[in-house]
């Protein structure tokens, strides 16, 4: 197993930009992306989540670490259209317009197809795929009116690859990839870019609770580096796609994975 690389310092990739991130409380990819955006010089940030205490703590932590005063939090359930509209409206007002949207909300789980209920299937798709669609639909008119903006979606290598007991999650993530490509063509007409990252395995507390230790160890062993990604290694690629360094990229899905070919 290769050693974990040193944390990469900020280089001002998002200097002067405002950022909105869904599902960013806690210790997962979303919070790491929020931290990276601040470190990369964003001028204002809003994060959302469905957990009030974790959201409040995340905002406080980001403010304390960075000294950035314009860090806001708002509760939002991406399966509820009213919540989504309220979040986008609040972000537009408080951030003075949203330059970057990172759609991070998603839900996984393990269940064989023959044992999966309609409710379990629909819940994963509603949060992971339809939630990304709702946020994109609500945000695009604002970005298109300004003629600029970047949206970064969180997909998964399971959108390409097969794994037992992951039919609902894989279908949702494949849908996120397709949504990214199609919406990107429409948004490009107005100067807005839409791309996605596709992580394999990035260890964080929520994943550890949702999956068995044996499965996570097995998945990590398949990686070329012999380890799972750090959440900030995924966040780095999100920041790149959100930045002007990716100005000619749209409709792309970048794999953040070291899996063997």
URDARA-V273230 format. One record per run of one state. SS is the DSSP state (hx for helix, st for strand, lp for the rest). FROM is the first residue (numbers start at 1). LEN is the number of residues. If there is no record, write none. Layout:
{{SS;FROM;LEN} {SS;FROM;LEN}}
//
This chain:
{{lp;1;17} {st;18;4} {lp;22;7} {hx;29;11} {lp;40;4} {st;44;6} {lp;50;2} {hx;52;15} {lp;67;4} {st;71;5} {lp;76;5} {hx;81;14} {lp;95;5} {st;100;4} {lp;104;9} {hx;113;3} {lp;116;2} {hx;118;29} {lp;147;3} {st;150;5} {lp;155;2} {hx;157;3} {lp;160;7} {hx;167;22} {lp;189;4} {st;193;7} {lp;200;2} {st;202;1} {lp;203;2} {hx;205;6} {lp;211;2} {hx;213;9} {lp;222;1} {st;223;1} {lp;224;5} {st;229;1} {lp;230;1} {hx;231;12} {lp;243;1} {hx;244;3} {lp;247;6} {st;253;4} {lp;257;2} {st;259;1} {lp;260;2}}
//
